[in-house]
Amino acid sequence: MENENRTMNGWRLLQTAANELSLATTLKCGQSFRWKASGENEWSIALRNRIISLRQTAPAAPIHYRAIHPPSSSPPLVPPLDDTEELLHDYLALSVNLENLYAQWTRDDQVFAKLAPRFAGIRILRQPPLENLLSFICSTNNNIARITQMVDKLCVNYGTYIGDLDGVAYYDFPTLETFAEAAARTGEDDLETKLRGMGFGYRAKYIAKTALILAHDHPPNWLEDLRTKTYQEAHESLLTLSGVGPKVADCVCLMSLDQHSAVPVDTHVFQIAVRDYKFRSKGAGKGTGTMNKATCEAVGEFFRTLWGPYAGWAQSVVFTADLRAFADHGREESVTVKEEVVVTVKQEVIKREDNDERVMVEKDVNVKVKVEDVFREVKEEAVEGPVFVEGKRRSRRVIERVKVKRVKREDDDGSENRLEQ
């Protein structure tokens, strides 16, 4: 009999509460740049010498996973010997109770409370430090699409080929040894030149230099060992590397070094702080321009005071909610309904009196209103509160705005009716 956690085609249930993780937001909000859409509601990555796929059919639905190992490294068929679920629990940081954190942030922060229903389940990943570091060196003055392309080029040119899935090749992230071997064959300057030829621009120098410094001048596990340091120690150590400023250092601290209170601050995050949280700090600027270390520290401390020990996790939710790609995420879709409803409105009519004199009076008249028009307006304000509450209020407004047009006709009572629908 199959293992109870196994489903069709090798898929297994990931043991976690469904509301603890939303794949659609967590994997695509700019933390990791290697997850590929491999099917409907499905994402895949090469990780630790295997291809891992995750599937979630809805934001709060159960999550299933499967692993495809290269033939030379396939584990025994006994499910307990496959450590993929253990790997995922570590990578997805599932030991952190996200539901409790959301409850705390919702209680302490009104801005977060408005966003939480639409952006539930956003977690901070616990990525391999080298991948996280080099990916965010690529992120300088860049966007998610181009960063993804650059990281993919690093994997294809310097990583290990793992296999194909549905015609797409998957490569693991390069190791420091791979970069060192490439430089040893052709020279350190040639590594930078090749990266420039791939489109990395000025970032090529930083990636080549940092990779080779880590390979030659530091112990093999220097980056991983920063997980045992304090936030200040880890942050300062990262700042010694080429191409690493305060924001990149905070990203690595948060997303791979277990520093949950680290708050990566760039111009975008600073603008959110000023616009939504009325943040003010001497010399912090007006929300644009180059971010200096003092500004980043001031904004980070502001959010740590507000959100607590897991401030970096809360910042990720607020940041994701402000991304253009997620502008409509979690909103109710507009509903098209062909049905019409009849409402009663006041309208002016001219009535003949007994003496044949005509006077203007008000009269209740039934008017047809399309329900789809009401619902279309609801969508625009759905974010302000519960949809059905907004729907009732907006429906009343639409009814009140039904206009009356003067159309001449005789009613049974002898009055002239003037009406517009």
C-alpha positions in Angstrom: 0.0 0.0 0.0 1.2 3.5 -0.8 2.5 5.8 2.0 -0.5 7.7 3.4 1.2 11.0 2.5 1.7 10.0 -1.2 -0.7 11.1 -3.9 -0.8 10.5 -7.6 2.4 10.6 -9.6 4.7 10.8 -6.6 3.2 13.9 -5.0 3.2 14.0 -1.2 1.5 16.2 1.2 3.7 18.7 2.9 3.1 18.6 6.6 2.2 22.2 7.5 -1.0 24.1 8.2 -2.4 25.4 4.9 -2.7 29.0 6.1 1.0 29.0 7.1 2.3 29.4 3.5 1.1 30.9 0.2 3.3 29.7 -2.6 2.1 32.3 -5.2 3.3 35.2 -3.1 6.2 33.8 -1.1 8.1 32.3 -4.1 7.5 35.3 -6.4 7.9 38.4 -4.2 11.6 38.9 -4.8 13.2 36.7 -2.1 14.4 33.8 -4.4 14.9 34.2 -8.1 15.1 30.5 -9.2 11.6 29.1 -8.8 10.0 28.5 -12.2 6.3 28.1 -13.0 6.2 24.5 -14.1 2.4 24.0 -14.3 -0.8 25.5 -13.1 -0.3 26.5 -9.4 3.0 24.7 -9.5 6.6 25.9 -9.1 9.9 24.0 -9.4 13.6 24.5 -8.5 16.9 22.6 -8.5 18.0 22.4 -4.9 20.6 20.2 -3.3 21.0 17.9 -6.2 17.3 17.3 -7.0 14.4 19.0 -8.7 11.7 19.9 -6.2 8.2 20.9 -7.3 5.6 22.5 -5.1 1.9 22.7 -5.8 -0.9 24.7 -4.1 -4.3 25.0 -5.9 -5.5 28.0 -3.8 -3.9 30.5 -1.3 -5.0 28.5 1.7 -5.1 25.0 0.1 -2.8 22.1 1.2 0.6 22.0 -0.3 2.0 19.0 -2.1 5.6 18.4 -3.2 7.6 15.9 -5.2 11.4 15.4 -5.8 13.1 14.2 -9.0 16.6 12.9 -8.3 19.3 12.4 -11.0 19.6 8.7 -11.8 23.1 8.6 -10.2 21.9 10.0 -6.9 18.3 8.6 -6.5 17.6 7.6 -2.9 16.2 4.2 -2.0 12.5 3.8 -2.7 11.6 3.7 1.0 10.0 7.1 1.6 11.6 7.8 5.0 15.1 7.8 3.4 14.1 10.7 1.1 15.0 13.9 3.1 13.1 16.3 0.7 10.4 17.1 3.3 13.1 17.8 5.9 14.9 20.0 3.4 11.7 21.9 2.6 10.8 22.4 6.3 14.2 24.1 6.7 14.1 26.0 3.4 10.6 27.3 4.0 11.3 28.0 7.7 8.2 26.1 8.7 9.2 26.0 12.4 8.1 29.7 12.6 4.4 30.0 13.5 3.2 32.6 11.0 -0.4 32.7 12.2 0.6 33.9 15.6 2.9 36.6 14.0 0.1 37.8 11.8 -2.2 38.1 14.8 0.4 40.2 16.6 1.1 42.5 13.7 -2.6 42.9 13.0 -3.2 44.0 16.6 -0.3 46.4 16.7 -0.4 47.9 13.2 -3.5 49.2 11.4 -1.8 49.4 8.0 -0.8 45.7 8.3 -4.3 44.8 9.5 -5.8 46.1 6.2 -3.3 44.1 4.1 -3.3 40.9 6.0 -6.5 39.3 4.6 -5.3 39.7 1.0 -1.7 38.7 1.7 -1.8 35.8 4.2 0.9 33.2 4.2 3.9 35.2 3.1 7.0 33.6 4.8 10.7 34.4 4.8 12.7 31.7 3.1 15.8 30.3 4.7 18.0 30.1 1.6 21.6 28.9 1.1 23.7 32.0 2.0 25.9 32.0 -1.1 22.9 31.9 -3.5 21.2 34.6 -1.4 24.3 36.8 -1.4 25.1 36.7 -5.1 21.5 37.1 -6.1 21.1 40.3 -4.1 24.4 41.7 -5.4 22.6 41.3 -8.8 19.7 43.2 -7.4 21.4 46.5 -7.2 19.5 49.1 -9.4 17.6 46.2 -11.0 14.1 44.6 -11.2 12.9 41.1 -10.4 12.7 40.0 -14.1 16.3 41.0 -14.9 17.6 39.6 -11.6 15.9 36.3 -12.4 17.6 36.2 -15.8 21.1 37.0 -14.3 20.7 34.3 -11.6 19.6 31.8 -14.2 22.7 32.6 -16.3 24.9 32.0 -13.2 23.3 28.6 -12.8 23.5 27.6 -16.5 27.1 28.6 -16.9 28.6 27.6 -13.6 26.0 25.4 -11.8 25.5 21.6 -12.0 22.9 20.3 -14.4 20.4 18.2 -12.5 17.9 17.2 -15.2 14.9 18.2 -17.3 11.3 18.7 -16.2 8.7 19.1 -19.0 11.4 20.1 -21.4 13.0 22.7 -19.1 16.6 22.2 -17.9 17.3 22.7 -14.2 20.7 23.6 -12.7 21.8 23.9 -9.1 23.3 27.1 -7.9 27.1 27.3 -8.4 29.5 26.6 -5.5 32.5 28.7 -4.5 34.7 25.8 -5.8 33.1 26.2 -9.3 33.9 29.9 -9.4 37.5 29.2 -8.1 38.0 26.5 -10.7 36.8 28.8 -13.5 39.1 31.6 -12.5 42.0 29.1 -12.1 41.6 28.0 -15.7 41.3 31.3 -17.4 42.3 33.9 -14.8 40.4 36.1 -12.3 40.0 38.9 -14.8 38.5 36.6 -17.3 35.7 35.6 -14.9 34.6 39.2 -14.6 34.9 39.6 -18.4 32.7 36.6 -19.1 30.1 37.8 -16.6 30.0 41.2 -18.3 29.5 39.4 -21.6 26.4 37.7 -20.1 24.9 41.1 -19.3 25.8 41.6 -15.7 27.3 45.1 -16.3 29.2 46.6 -13.4 27.8 43.9 -11.1 30.2 41.4 -12.8 33.1 42.9 -10.9 31.4 42.5 -7.6 30.2 39.0 -8.2 33.6 37.8 -9.4 35.5 39.5 -6.6 33.2 38.4 -3.8 33.1 34.8 -5.0 36.9 34.6 -5.2 37.4 36.3 -1.8 35.1 33.8 -0.2 36.8 30.9 -2.0 40.4 31.9 -1.2 40.4 34.2 1.9 37.8 32.7 4.2 37.1 29.3 5.7 34.8 27.0 3.6 31.7 27.6 5.8 32.4 31.3 6.6 29.0 32.4 5.3 27.0 29.6 7.1 28.9 30.3 10.3 27.5 33.9 10.3 24.2 32.2 11.5 25.8 31.9 14.9 26.7 35.6 15.2 24.7 38.5 16.4 22.8 40.6 13.9 25.4 43.4 14.2 28.3 41.0 13.8 26.8 39.3 10.7 25.8 42.6 9.1 29.3 44.2 9.6 31.0 41.0 8.2 28.9 41.1 5.1 29.7 44.8 4.5 33.4 43.8 4.0 32.5 42.0 0.8 32.5 43.7 -2.6 29.2 45.0 -3.9 27.5 44.6 -0.5 25.8 47.7 1.0 23.4 48.0 4.0 20.4 46.8 2.1 22.0 43.8 0.5 23.6 42.9 3.9 20.1 43.1 5.5 18.6 40.9 2.8 21.2 38.2 3.4 20.8 38.5 7.2 17.1 38.1 7.0 16.7 35.5 4.2 19.6 33.1 5.0 21.3 34.0 8.3 18.3 33.7 10.7 18.3 37.4 11.6 14.5 37.7 11.6 14.6 41.3 12.9 16.6 42.6 9.9 14.7 45.0 7.8 16.1 45.6 4.3 15.6 49.2 3.4 15.7 50.8 0.0 14.0 53.8 -1.6 10.8 51.8 -2.1 10.7 50.7 1.6 11.5 54.2 2.7 8.7 55.6 0.7 6.3 53.1 2.3 7.5 54.2 5.7 7.0 57.9 4.9 3.7 57.5 3.0 1.9 54.8 5.1 3.5 55.2 8.5 4.3 58.9 8.6 7.9 58.1 9.3 10.1 61.2 10.0 13.8 61.3 10.7 16.4 64.1 10.7 18.4 64.0 7.5 16.4 61.1 6.1 15.4 62.9 2.9 12.0 63.0 1.2 11.7 59.4 0.1 13.8 59.6 -3.0 17.5 59.5 -3.8 20.4 57.4 -2.5 19.9 55.6 0.8 22.7 56.0 3.2 23.5 53.8 6.2 22.0 56.2 8.8 18.7 56.3 6.9 18.5 52.5 6.6 19.2 52.1 10.3 16.6 54.7 11.3 13.9 53.1 9.2 14.9 49.6 10.3 14.7 50.6 14.0 11.4 52.3 13.4 9.9 49.0 12.1 11.6 46.9 14.7 9.9 49.0 17.4 6.6 48.6 15.7 6.7 44.9 14.7 9.1 43.3 17.1 11.6 40.4 16.8 10.3 39.2 13.4 10.1 42.7 11.9 11.8 41.5 8.7 8.9 39.1 8.1 6.3 41.8 8.5 8.2 44.1 6.2 8.1 41.4 3.5 4.3 41.4 3.6 4.0 45.2 3.4 6.6 45.3 0.6 4.9 42.6 -1.4 1.5 44.3 -1.0 3.1 47.4 -2.6 4.5 45.6 -5.7 2.7 46.4 -9.0 2.7 42.7 -9.8 0.4 42.0 -6.8 -1.8 45.1 -7.2 -4.9 42.9 -7.7 -3.9 40.0 -5.5 -6.6 38.8 -3.2 -9.2 41.3 -4.5 -12.7 40.1 -5.3 -13.2 39.8 -9.1 -15.8 41.9 -10.7 -19.0 39.9 -11.3 -21.0 40.1 -14.5 -24.7 39.2 -13.9 -27.2 39.7 -16.7 -30.1 39.8 -14.2 -31.8 43.1 -13.6 -33.5 44.3 -10.4 -36.3 46.7 -10.0 -35.9 49.6 -7.6 -38.2 52.5 -6.7 -37.1 56.0 -7.3 -38.6 59.5 -6.9 -39.3 61.3 -10.2 -41.0 64.5 -11.2 -44.3 64.2 -13.1 -46.8 66.8 -14.4 -50.3 66.1 -13.1 -53.6 67.5 -14.5 -55.9 68.9 -11.8 -59.7 69.0 -12.0 -59.6 72.5 -13.3 -57.3 71.3 -16.1 -54.3 73.1 -14.4 -51.0 71.3 -14.6 -48.8 71.0 -11.5 -45.4 69.4 -10.8 -45.5 66.6 -8.2 -43.2 63.7 -7.1 -44.2 60.1 -7.8 -42.6 56.7 -6.9 -41.7 54.9 -10.2 -40.1 51.5 -10.6 -36.9 51.5 -12.6 -34.7 48.6 -13.7 -31.0 48.6 -12.7 -28.4 46.1 -13.9 -26.9 44.2 -11.0 -23.6 43.9 -12.9 -23.1 47.7 -12.7 -23.4 47.6 -8.9 -20.8 44.8 -8.6 -18.3 46.5 -10.9 -18.2 49.5 -8.6 -17.8 47.2 -5.6 -14.5 45.9 -6.9 -12.9 49.3 -6.8 -13.4 49.7 -3.1 -13.2 46.0 -2.0 -9.9 46.7 -0.2 -11.4 49.2 2.1 -13.4 46.6 4.0 -15.4 43.4 3.9 -16.8 43.0 0.4 -20.4 42.4 1.3 -20.5 45.4 3.6 -19.1 47.6 0.8 -21.5 46.0 -1.7 -24.5 47.0 0.3 -23.4 50.6 0.7 -22.3 51.0 -2.9 -25.6 49.4 -4.1 -27.6 52.0 -2.3 -25.4 54.7 -3.8 -26.0 53.4 -7.3 -29.8 53.3 -6.7 -29.8 56.8 -5.4 -28.0 58.0 -8.5 -30.5 56.6 -11.0 -31.4 59.6 -13.1 -34.8 60.6 -14.4 -35.2 61.7 -18.0 -38.2 63.6 -19.3 -40.0 61.3 -21.7 -43.5 62.3 -22.6 -46.3 59.7 -22.3 -49.7 59.5 -20.9 -50.3 57.4 -17.8 -53.6 55.7 -16.9 -54.2 58.5 -14.4 -53.9 61.2 -17.1 -50.5 62.5 -16.0 -47.5 62.9 -18.3 -44.6 60.7 -17.1 -41.0 61.9 -17.5 -38.5 59.1 -17.0 -35.0 57.9 -17.9 -33.5 54.5 -17.3 
